Amino acid sequence: MNSFSSQGVRRDTSATCCQITPLGWAWFAVAAVVAFDLAGLRWLPHSPEVAGGVRITAGFLLLAGTVALLAWRVEASGDTSKWGRRLADLSFTVQWMMVFAAFCRGAGVLSYLSVAAHFPLIDGALLRIDETVGFDWMTWYRWVSHHRAIAIVLSIAYAAGLVQALLVPLILGATGERSEMVRHIARTMVATLLAIAISTPFPAASAYLHFHVTDPGTASSVSQFFPLRDGTLRVIDLMQLQGLISMPSMHVTMAILFAWALRCVPRLAAPAAVLNAVMIVSTPSQGGHYLTDLAAGAVLAWVAIWLVRSGERRAARGGLAGD
């Protein structure tokens, strides 16, 4: 089975030098994101919420120590039994989940700094594009709201995005699909950074804020957007980060990436495709996204898939990936 090394640095015995493994590159990406966060916090009048940062750091260090001990025991045992292989898969998966969790926290702060950069909003342009293709956001939102059963199904599907963000890597790791798990996390990281890069110069407030929708769970989910833009929100609470990127829609991007990753698990491939198709449909009404956001999110997903695939091929030719 093809897999990726779980260590940050691997010894190349043929060249007697050290090579950075995919996990090492992932930690390097996290460090780069944190560096951008620190630079942005110096430039913009914002600062992280200290108490939240202390709690997160303490919990992360405790988990890191536990994972390091687990990885050491697995490497030292050399157990090739079924239980040993399962334990090795668990160690590998948890190490990647740690880097992914650290990345998500750093990228969350970066998305806040993106909003605080205060570039001109493009909501008007997005609405005009929607109107050109015959989509009226308010009409769709009211229709969904007036059909309670449909609204409940779409709400569940939309909320499934957060659950899948945790479960999909765990499922891939537990089923021995190490390579696909690494690819999935890499795609997610690439897509997230591209979304932030796009939304910084082309920010959208979301349809909820544009149309002043105040139903429970609507504008309140992006309530920090305008305070960030006008500078009245000067503290970024690391424990209460909101998803403030509207264009492109990361829910659509992730729906495609979830379904794409789970195609490797036969029993889950079809259910995942159906669930994530419904999640895409839920995005305008349950996420406050314009139809244009959905199209951009879909394009972003395929770009991320292509970039990771291209990067893996180049890495294979250069000897950076493999067993």
N, C-alpha and C positions, 0 to 999 in steps of 0.2 A: 504493500500500500504506500502510495506516495504521500509524504508528510513533510511538514516544515519543522526545522529545529526549534526547540523550545527555549534555547539559550540565546542571550543577547549577542554573544560573540562566539564564533565557532573556529576551531583550529583547523587550518588547511594543511594536512600533513605533507601533501605533495609539494607545496610551495613554502612550508614552514612559516606561515604568516597567519594572522587572524583575519577572518572575514566577518562582516556584520550580517547577521541573519535577519529574516523578516521581522522577528520580534524586536530586535535591536533597532531596526529602521522605524518601527512603530513608536518605540519610546523616543526616538529622535524627533519624530513628528510631534509628539506630545510636548517635548521640550521646546520645539520651535513655536508651537501655539502659545505656550505659557510665556515665552519671550515676547511675542507679539502682544499678549495681554498686558504684560508689565509696561511695555513701551506705550501702549495706548492709554493705560491708566495714568502715566506721567503726562501725556499730552492733553487728555481730556479731564474735565473736573469731576472725576468719579473715583471711588475707592472701594475695594471689596469689603464685605461685611466680615469683620474680624472674628466674631464668635462662630459664625458658620464655617469660616476657613479653618479655625482651630479644630472644630469637631470633625470636619471632613478629613483633615490631615491626620489626626490621631487615629481615626477609624481606618484610614487607608494604610497607615504604617503598621497597625496591628494585623490587618489582613495580609499585608506584604510579608510580614514575618512568618505568618502561618503558611502562606503559599511557598515561601522559600524553603521552609522545613519540609513541607510535603514533597516539593521537587527534589530536594536532596535525598530524602528517604527512597523515592522512586528510582532515582539514578543509582543510588548505592546498592539497592536490593538486587537489581538485575533480574527481577522476577518476570519470566516469560509466560506464566500461566494466564488463564483467562482473567482471573482477578487482578493479576499484575498489569495486564494490558488495559483493563478498565481503569485502574488507578493511574496509569500513565496518561490515559485519555483525559481523566479528570484533572490531573496536574496541568497538562497542556492547556486545557480549556480555561481553567481558572486564571492562568497566567495571562492569556489573551483577553479575558473578560476584565482583568484589572487594568490593562493598558487602554482598553476601550472605555472603561468608566472614567479613567483620568482624562482621556481625550474629550469625552462628552462634557465634562465639567469645564475644561479649558475652552472648548469651542463655544460653550454657552456664554461665557464671559465675553469671548470675541464677538459673538452675535450682538451682545448688548452695546459693545463699543461701536459696532457697525451702525446700529440705530442712532447712537449718540453723535455720530459724525454729521448728522443733520443735512444730508443731501436732499434736493427737492423730491417731493413725493410724485409717484407715477400712477396713482390710482385712477386719475382721469383718463390717461392713455389706455390703461388696462380695461376700463369700462367701455371705452369706444371700440376696442378690439372685440370685446364680448358682444356688443350691440351689432357689430358688423356680421357676426356669425349667427345672430338671432337669439342670443342668450341674455335673459334679464335676471339678474341675481335676486332682486327683491321678490319677483314673481315666483322663482324657484324656492326661495326660503319660506315664503308664506305657504306655498303648496305643501312642502314637507311638514311645516309646523301644524297644518290643519289635518294631517293624516297621522294620527298618533302612533299607530302600529309601525308605519314606515319610519317615523322619526326615531322610535325606540331601536329598531334594527340598525339604522344608520349610526345612531349614537354608540351602540355597542361595537359596531365595526370600526368606527373612528377611534374609540378608546382602545381597541385591540392593537393599535400601533405601538403603544408603550409596552404592552405585554409581550408582543412579538420581538421588540427590540432586545428584551432579555432572553426570551425563550429560544429564538432561532439559533443564536450561537451555541446555546447550551445543548439544543437538540443535535446540531451538527457535530459537536464535540462528543456527545454521549453515543452517537451512532458510528463513531470512528471516522467521520468525514472531516478530518483535521484540515486538509488542504482547502476544502470549500469553506470551512469556518474562517480561515485566515483571509481567503479571498473576500468573503462577505464583509468582514470587519474592515478590510482595506477599501472596498467599494464604498462603504458607509462613511469612512473618514474622508475619502476623496470627494464624495458628493457633498458632504457637509461643508468642507472648505470651499468648494466651488460655489455652493449656494450663498455662503457669506460674502465671497468675492463679488458675486453678481448683485446681491441685495444691498451692498454698501453704497455704490453709486446710483442704484436704481431701487430705492426703498418704496415699499407699499405699506400702507397702514392697516390693511385688511378691510374686507367689505363690512365687517361688524362695526368698525370705527367710522368708516366712510358714511355708512347709512344710519349711524347712531342707533344700532340695535342694542337693546339693554336687557333682553331676556336672560334668565339665569344661564351661566356657563358660556355666554357669548363674548361681549366686549370685556367682561371681567377677566377673561383668559389672556388678554393682551393689554391689560390696564396700564402697564408700565411703559408702553410705547411712546406716547406723547410726553409724559414726564421726562423720559430719557432724552427726547429730542430737544425739549426746551430747557433742559438743565436743572429742573426742579427736583428730579430724582438723582441724588448725588451719592447714594450708597447702593452698591450691587450686592444684594443678599444671596450668597452662594447656595443657601438652602431653599430659595424661592425663585429660581430662574424660570421665566416664561419663554414659550416658543414664539419669538417676535418676528421671525422671517416669514413673510407672506408670499413673496415671489422670488424664486420658484417654490412651489409647494413641496416641502420635505415629506409630507405624508404620502403624496403620490409617488415621490421618488422611493421612499422606503417600502411602500406596498409592492412596487415592481421588484425591488431588491430582495424582499422577503420571499416572494414567490419564486424568483430566480434561484435563490440559494436552496430552497426546499425542494426544488426539482430533483435533487440528488437523493431524496428520501421518498421512495415510491409510495408508501402508505399515506404520506402527507402532501404529496405534490398537488393532487387535485383539490383537496379541501383548502390548501393554502392559496391556490389560484382563485378559488371562488371567494374566500374570505377577503382577499386583498383587492379583488375586483369590486366588491361591495364597499371596501374602505375608500377606494378611489371615488366611487359615486357619492360617498358621504362627505367628501372633503369640502365642497362649496357650502352646504348648509351647516354642517357641524364644525367646520374649521374656519369659516369666514373667508374662503378663498374665491377669487374670480376664476372663471373658466380658463383664462389665459395662464393663471398660476399652475393649473393642472397640466396644461400642455408643456409648459416650461419644466415642470417637475418630471414629466415622462421623458423628455429629451435629456435631462440631467442624469436620470437613472441609466440610460443606455450609454451616455458618455462615460459615466463612472465604470460601467462594466467593460467598455472598450479600453479605457485607460489602464485598468488593472490587468486585463488580459494582455495588453501590449507590454506593460511593465514586467509581467511575469515571464513573457517570452524573452525579453531582453535580459532579464536576470538569469534565466536558465542558460542562455548563451554565454553569460559572463560568469556562471558558476556560483550565483548568489542564492539559489534556491535548490531545494531537493532534500534528500535524507541526510 
